[in-house]
Amino acid sequence: MTKLAMLVNIEAKSGKEREVEALLLGALPLAQAEAGTRGWHAFRSGPSTFGIFETFDDEGGRHAHAEGRIARLLLDHSEELLARPPQMVSVDVLAAK
């Protein structure tokens, strides 16, 4: 079981929801290419709120991901598309199926 994860909360600027969704969909191949990222799930939780939940086998994978291309992509587009910078939180997985 993977025990390390990251939760990223994303809020789109009004009128930029489709662009944020497209950005997340476009990030999937980047996540698939990351050897240390075990699972990667982009989601929409409200009209303008999105998120990413990702899991890792070790701290090295989580750190590499946090410093990687997807994080840079979000930060590079945050002023243009996001109401606030993405909120990234490292979490520990207690149980999984």
Contacts in CASP RR format, 6 or more apart in sequence:
PFRMAT RR
TARGET T0000
AUTHOR 0000-0000-0000
METHOD contacts of the structure
MODEL  1
MTKLAMLVNIEAKSGKEREVEALLLGALPLAQAEAGTRGWHAFRSGPSTF
GIFETFDDEGGRHAHAEGRIARLLLDHSEELLARPPQMVSVDVLAAK
1 93 0 8 1.000
1 96 0 8 1.000
2 38 0 8 1.000
2 39 0 8 1.000
2 55 0 8 1.000
2 56 0 8 1.000
2 57 0 8 1.000
2 93 0 8 1.000
2 96 0 8 1.000
3 92 0 8 1.000
3 93 0 8 1.000
4 55 0 8 1.000
4 56 0 8 1.000
4 57 0 8 1.000
4 58 0 8 1.000
4 59 0 8 1.000
4 61 0 8 1.000
4 62 0 8 1.000
4 90 0 8 1.000
4 91 0 8 1.000
4 92 0 8 1.000
4 93 0 8 1.000
5 53 0 8 1.000
5 54 0 8 1.000
5 55 0 8 1.000
5 56 0 8 1.000
5 62 0 8 1.000
5 90 0 8 1.000
5 91 0 8 1.000
5 92 0 8 1.000
5 93 0 8 1.000
6 52 0 8 1.000
6 53 0 8 1.000
6 54 0 8 1.000
6 56 0 8 1.000
6 62 0 8 1.000
6 65 0 8 1.000
6 66 0 8 1.000
6 88 0 8 1.000
6 89 0 8 1.000
6 90 0 8 1.000
6 91 0 8 1.000
7 51 0 8 1.000
7 52 0 8 1.000
7 53 0 8 1.000
7 88 0 8 1.000
7 89 0 8 1.000
7 91 0 8 1.000
8 51 0 8 1.000
8 52 0 8 1.000
8 53 0 8 1.000
8 54 0 8 1.000
8 74 0 8 1.000
8 86 0 8 1.000
8 87 0 8 1.000
8 88 0 8 1.000
8 89 0 8 1.000
9 49 0 8 1.000
9 51 0 8 1.000
9 86 0 8 1.000
9 87 0 8 1.000
9 89 0 8 1.000
10 20 0 8 1.000
10 24 0 8 1.000
10 49 0 8 1.000
10 50 0 8 1.000
10 51 0 8 1.000
10 52 0 8 1.000
10 74 0 8 1.000
10 82 0 8 1.000
10 86 0 8 1.000
10 87 0 8 1.000
11 48 0 8 1.000
11 49 0 8 1.000
11 50 0 8 1.000
11 82 0 8 1.000
11 83 0 8 1.000
11 84 0 8 1.000
12 19 0 8 1.000
12 20 0 8 1.000
12 48 0 8 1.000
12 49 0 8 1.000
12 50 0 8 1.000
12 81 0 8 1.000
12 82 0 8 1.000
12 83 0 8 1.000
13 48 0 8 1.000
13 81 0 8 1.000
13 82 0 8 1.000
13 83 0 8 1.000
14 48 0 8 1.000
14 83 0 8 1.000
16 80 0 8 1.000
16 81 0 8 1.000
16 82 0 8 1.000
17 47 0 8 1.000
17 48 0 8 1.000
19 81 0 8 1.000
20 50 0 8 1.000
20 81 0 8 1.000
20 82 0 8 1.000
21 44 0 8 1.000
21 50 0 8 1.000
23 73 0 8 1.000
23 74 0 8 1.000
23 77 0 8 1.000
23 81 0 8 1.000
24 42 0 8 1.000
24 50 0 8 1.000
24 51 0 8 1.000
24 52 0 8 1.000
25 42 0 8 1.000
27 42 0 8 1.000
27 70 0 8 1.000
27 73 0 8 1.000
28 40 0 8 1.000
28 42 0 8 1.000
30 69 0 8 1.000
30 70 0 8 1.000
30 73 0 8 1.000
31 37 0 8 1.000
31 39 0 8 1.000
31 40 0 8 1.000
31 54 0 8 1.000
31 70 0 8 1.000
32 40 0 8 1.000
34 40 0 8 1.000
34 61 0 8 1.000
34 64 0 8 1.000
34 65 0 8 1.000
34 68 0 8 1.000
36 56 0 8 1.000
36 57 0 8 1.000
36 58 0 8 1.000
36 60 0 8 1.000
36 61 0 8 1.000
36 64 0 8 1.000
36 65 0 8 1.000
37 54 0 8 1.000
37 55 0 8 1.000
37 56 0 8 1.000
37 61 0 8 1.000
37 65 0 8 1.000
38 54 0 8 1.000
38 55 0 8 1.000
38 56 0 8 1.000
38 57 0 8 1.000
39 54 0 8 1.000
39 55 0 8 1.000
40 52 0 8 1.000
40 53 0 8 1.000
40 54 0 8 1.000
40 55 0 8 1.000
41 52 0 8 1.000
41 53 0 8 1.000
41 54 0 8 1.000
42 50 0 8 1.000
42 51 0 8 1.000
42 52 0 8 1.000
43 50 0 8 1.000
43 51 0 8 1.000
43 52 0 8 1.000
43 53 0 8 1.000
44 50 0 8 1.000
44 51 0 8 1.000
45 51 0 8 1.000
48 83 0 8 1.000
52 70 0 8 1.000
54 65 0 8 1.000
55 93 0 8 1.000
55 96 0 8 1.000
56 62 0 8 1.000
56 65 0 8 1.000
62 90 0 8 1.000
65 71 0 8 1.000
66 88 0 8 1.000
66 90 0 8 1.000
71 88 0 8 1.000
74 82 0 8 1.000
74 86 0 8 1.000
75 85 0 8 1.000
75 86 0 8 1.000
78 84 0 8 1.000
78 85 0 8 1.000
78 86 0 8 1.000
END
